[in-house]
Amino acid sequence: MTDQSTSKETRRQQRAWRRQAASYDRKVERAERTMLDGSREWVAARATGRVLEVAVGTGRSLPYYPSGIELVGIDLSPEMLAIARTRAAETGVGDELRQGDAEALPFADASFDTVVCALALCSIPRPEVALAEMARVVVPGDSVVLVDHTRSDRAVVFVGQWLIERFTIPTQGEHLTRRHRGEVEAVGLEVVEHERLRSGAVERIRATRPLG
């Protein structure tokens, strides 16, 4: 996925994931057992019907999905997808895993009953564009479910996040201080569940696409 329509920022992010793919699970495991504990379970528990996971990565959410769903996963990185396909074979979850860009989802309008994005909006170059795409492909009345880093309201935590970003943004494209609720609402989704955890540094959102 390196054609002329792909933005420079997206190509840079793709290169970053290529470098990180082999070590990603090891690096993220500790954070998911501590600060992000329960996050993947939370989003997966809200998935029903035909589900799209945007930025499925190495498939770390796959073991948590309920039985009976049809899961399609999309990711920018073929290296990450290769690991996800192994995990899909082990778990029996992941009907279709394919390469694609979150900012230009290759699906028709209203194709999915649930759209999930777990810990990925922090690194998508234009999260507002990706959210508009998620809103487009979800069935009216159904849910877009998100969990991600967000800027803490506690000054001491925010300073720590800001300092970490000085490294993570240029090397990994990862932002810790973005705020996504306003972007969710700006694309016309209605927030029906919202909570912030870990001193406000982790945010969970379930939003629906209005009927009509």
C-alpha positions as CSV (number, residue, x, y, z in Angstrom):
1,M,0.0,0.0,0.0
2,T,2.4,2.6,-1.2
3,D,0.5,4.2,-4.1
4,Q,0.4,7.9,-4.8
5,S,-2.9,8.3,-2.9
6,T,-1.3,7.3,0.4
7,S,-0.1,10.3,2.3
8,K,3.5,10.9,3.3
9,E,2.5,10.7,7.0
10,T,0.8,7.3,6.4
11,R,3.8,5.9,4.6
12,R,6.0,7.0,7.4
13,Q,3.7,5.3,9.9
14,Q,3.7,2.1,7.8
15,R,7.5,2.1,8.0
16,A,7.4,2.5,11.7
17,W,5.1,-0.5,12.1
18,R,7.3,-2.5,9.9
19,R,10.2,-1.9,12.3
20,Q,8.1,-2.6,15.4
21,A,6.1,-5.6,14.2
22,A,8.3,-8.4,15.6
23,S,8.7,-6.7,19.0
24,Y,5.3,-5.1,19.4
25,D,3.6,-7.8,21.5
26,R,6.5,-7.9,24.0
27,K,6.6,-4.1,24.3
28,V,2.9,-3.6,24.8
29,E,2.2,-6.5,27.1
30,R,3.2,-4.8,30.3
31,A,1.1,-1.7,29.5
32,E,-1.9,-3.9,28.8
33,R,-1.5,-5.7,32.1
34,T,-1.2,-2.4,34.1
35,M,-2.4,1.0,32.8
36,L,-4.5,-0.5,30.0
37,D,-5.8,-3.4,31.9
38,G,-9.3,-4.5,30.7
39,S,-9.3,-2.2,27.7
40,R,-9.4,-4.8,25.0
41,E,-12.0,-6.8,26.9
42,W,-14.1,-3.7,27.2
43,V,-14.3,-3.0,23.5
44,A,-14.7,-6.6,22.5
45,A,-17.6,-7.1,24.9
46,R,-19.5,-4.4,22.9
47,A,-19.0,-6.1,19.6
48,T,-22.0,-7.7,17.9
49,G,-22.9,-9.0,14.5
50,R,-20.5,-8.2,11.6
51,V,-17.6,-6.4,13.2
52,L,-14.8,-4.4,11.7
53,E,-11.7,-3.9,13.8
54,V,-9.7,-0.9,12.4
55,A,-6.0,-1.2,12.9
56,V,-6.2,-4.8,14.1
57,G,-2.4,-4.8,14.5
58,T,-1.1,-8.2,15.7
59,G,-4.6,-9.3,16.7
60,R,-4.2,-8.8,20.4
61,S,-8.0,-8.2,20.7
62,L,-9.0,-11.4,19.0
63,P,-9.1,-13.7,22.0
64,Y,-11.6,-11.4,23.7
65,Y,-14.4,-11.3,21.1
66,P,-17.6,-13.1,21.9
67,S,-18.6,-16.2,19.9
68,G,-21.0,-15.7,17.0
69,I,-19.5,-12.6,15.5
70,E,-18.1,-12.2,12.0
71,L,-14.8,-10.3,12.4
72,V,-13.1,-8.4,9.6
73,G,-9.8,-6.8,10.5
74,I,-7.8,-4.1,8.6
75,D,-4.3,-2.9,9.2
76,L,-1.8,-0.7,7.5
77,S,1.1,-3.1,8.1
78,P,1.5,-6.4,6.3
79,E,4.1,-7.4,9.0
80,M,1.6,-6.9,11.8
81,L,-1.1,-8.7,9.8
82,A,1.1,-11.8,9.4
83,I,1.2,-12.1,13.2
84,A,-2.5,-11.4,13.5
85,R,-3.3,-14.2,11.0
86,T,-1.4,-16.6,13.2
87,R,-3.4,-15.5,16.2
88,A,-6.6,-15.8,14.3
89,A,-5.8,-19.4,13.4
90,E,-5.1,-20.1,17.1
91,T,-8.3,-18.4,18.4
92,G,-10.7,-19.2,15.6
93,V,-11.6,-15.5,15.4
94,G,-10.8,-13.3,12.4
95,D,-12.9,-14.3,9.3
96,E,-11.0,-11.8,7.1
97,L,-7.8,-9.9,7.8
98,R,-6.6,-7.5,5.1
99,Q,-4.3,-4.7,4.5
100,G,-5.8,-1.2,4.3
101,D,-5.7,2.4,5.4
102,A,-8.0,3.5,8.3
103,E,-8.3,6.9,6.6
104,A,-9.8,5.3,3.4
105,L,-11.7,2.1,4.5
106,P,-12.3,-0.2,1.5
107,F,-15.9,-0.9,2.4
108,A,-19.3,0.3,1.4
109,D,-21.4,2.5,3.6
110,A,-23.3,0.8,6.5
111,S,-21.3,-2.5,6.0
112,F,-20.8,-3.3,9.7
113,D,-22.9,-3.7,12.9
114,T,-19.9,-2.7,15.1
115,V,-16.7,-0.9,14.4
116,V,-13.9,-1.2,16.9
117,C,-10.6,0.7,17.2
118,A,-8.4,-0.2,20.2
119,L,-5.3,1.7,21.0
120,A,-4.8,2.9,17.4
121,L,-6.2,6.4,17.0
122,C,-3.1,7.6,18.9
123,S,-1.0,6.7,15.9
124,I,-3.3,7.2,12.9
125,P,-2.0,10.4,11.2
126,R,-5.5,12.0,10.8
127,P,-7.8,10.5,13.5
128,E,-10.6,12.8,12.4
129,V,-10.6,11.3,8.9
130,A,-10.4,7.8,10.3
131,L,-13.4,8.5,12.6
132,A,-15.4,9.8,9.7
133,E,-14.7,6.6,7.8
134,M,-15.8,4.5,10.8
135,A,-19.0,6.5,11.0
136,R,-19.6,5.9,7.3
137,V,-19.2,2.1,7.4
138,V,-21.2,1.4,10.5
139,V,-25.0,0.7,10.2
140,P,-27.2,3.5,11.4
141,G,-28.2,2.9,15.0
142,D,-25.2,0.7,15.7
143,S,-21.9,1.4,17.5
144,V,-18.3,2.6,17.0
145,V,-16.3,1.5,20.1
146,L,-13.0,3.0,21.0
147,V,-10.3,2.9,23.6
148,D,-7.1,4.9,23.6
149,H,-4.7,7.2,25.3
150,T,-5.9,10.7,26.0
151,R,-4.6,13.8,27.6
152,S,-4.8,13.7,31.4
153,D,-6.4,16.6,33.3
154,R,-3.9,16.1,36.0
155,A,-1.0,18.5,35.4
156,V,1.7,16.2,36.6
157,V,0.5,13.3,34.5
158,F,0.1,15.5,31.4
159,V,3.7,16.8,31.8
160,G,4.9,13.2,31.8
161,Q,2.8,12.4,28.7
162,W,4.1,15.4,26.9
163,L,7.7,14.5,27.7
164,I,7.2,10.9,26.5
165,E,5.7,12.2,23.3
166,R,8.9,14.0,22.4
167,F,10.3,10.5,21.8
168,T,7.2,8.6,20.6
169,I,5.8,11.0,18.0
170,P,9.0,11.2,15.8
171,T,10.0,7.6,16.2
172,Q,6.6,5.8,16.4
173,G,4.0,8.3,15.4
174,E,2.3,7.7,18.8
175,H,0.5,10.6,20.5
176,L,-0.5,10.4,24.2
177,T,-2.3,13.7,24.5
178,R,-4.9,13.7,21.8
179,R,-8.6,14.2,22.7
180,H,-11.0,12.0,20.7
181,R,-14.4,12.7,22.1
182,G,-14.8,16.0,20.3
183,E,-13.6,14.4,17.1
184,V,-16.2,11.6,17.5
185,E,-19.0,14.1,18.0
186,A,-17.7,16.2,15.1
187,V,-18.3,13.4,12.6
188,G,-21.9,13.0,13.7
189,L,-21.7,10.1,16.1
190,E,-23.6,10.3,19.4
191,V,-21.6,9.3,22.5
192,V,-23.6,6.9,24.6
193,E,-20.8,5.5,26.9
194,H,-17.8,7.5,28.0
195,E,-15.3,7.0,30.8
196,R,-11.8,8.0,31.6
197,L,-9.4,6.0,33.7
198,R,-5.9,6.1,35.1
199,S,-5.9,9.7,36.1
200,G,-7.8,10.5,32.9
201,A,-5.0,9.2,30.6
202,V,-7.1,6.3,29.2
203,E,-10.5,7.0,27.4
204,R,-13.2,4.5,26.5
205,I,-16.0,5.6,24.2
206,R,-19.0,3.9,22.6
207,A,-20.9,6.1,20.1
208,T,-23.7,5.3,17.7
209,R,-24.5,6.5,14.2
210,P,-27.9,8.2,14.3
211,L,-30.8,6.7,12.5
212,G,-31.8,8.5,9.3
